[in-house]
Amino acid sequence: MRMSADSFVVNSSSMGAPGVDEVRWLAPIRPDDELRLRATVAETRVSKSRPDMGFVRFDFEIFNAGGTRVMTLTTSLMMRRRNTAATTS
């Protein structure tokens, strides 16, 4: 979570998250392992109750230095939408 927060969430229009849908640890990681994070947008939708906000479902994958996928995580983030006045009128 620290990797995703530092590299992405803190500098985005994130408004929080309702929770984590799924986490899978596929292989162990060790202290001093070099890890790489990949985030893929899986789905987006506008909030029905708050048109200035949307939900973005992400599939996160963590890889070790050898390229082995060691963890997957699926979660939705609440994100502030751009130009909501233009899209709601």
N, C-alpha and C positions, 0 to 999 in steps of 0.2 A: 504494500500500500504506500509505503514511503516513496518508492520509485515513481509510482503513478502520480502521487500528489506533487512531488517536486518537479517532475518533468512535464506535467500536463494540467492537472486539476487546479492548482493554485493560480495559474495564469489564464484560466478559462472563465467562462461566465457561469460556472457551476453554482447551483443553489442548494447543494446537498444531495443526499441519496436516500431512497427509502429502504435500502438494505442490499445485501448481497444475495444473488439467486443461487449461485453454485461455486464452490471452490474444490479443485482436485489437485492433490499433490501427487505427481507422477514419478518423481525421483527425489532422493534426498539432496539437500544443498548443505554445504559446509562453510565454516568461517573463511573469509577471504576468497570465496568463489566470485568470479566475475559473472554478473547476470545482465541479461538484455531483456527489455520489455517491449512487447508489440501490442498495440491496442487497435482493434478493428471495430468500426461502427456496424452493428448488426441490424439495428432498427431505430427509427425515429418516429415520434408522434407528438402532436400538440396536446397540451392539457385541456380537458373539457371544461374544467372549472376556472382555469387561469390562462387565458390566451397569450399572455406575455411569457409563458413558461412552456417548455416542452420536455419530453423524456427521451433520452438517448441510451439505448442498450449497447453496452460495450462487451466485447469478448477480449479479455486480456490474456496474453501468454507470456510466460517467463522462460527464457532459455539460458543454459549455462554456456561457458566459453567454448565447449565442444559442439554446441548447436543442439544439444538434447533439450527437448521441452520438459521442464521440471514442474510446471504448475499452470493450471488454467483457472480463470475466474470470470464469471459472468455477472454483471451488475448493471443497473440503470442509474443514470445521473439525471437530476433535474437541472435543466440549463435555461438561462434567460434567452429569449428569442430576439433576433434582430428585426427591426422594421415591423413590429407587430401592428402599428397603426395602419400601415399600407395593406397588410394581409387580412385584417379583420373588418375593413370598411367595405 
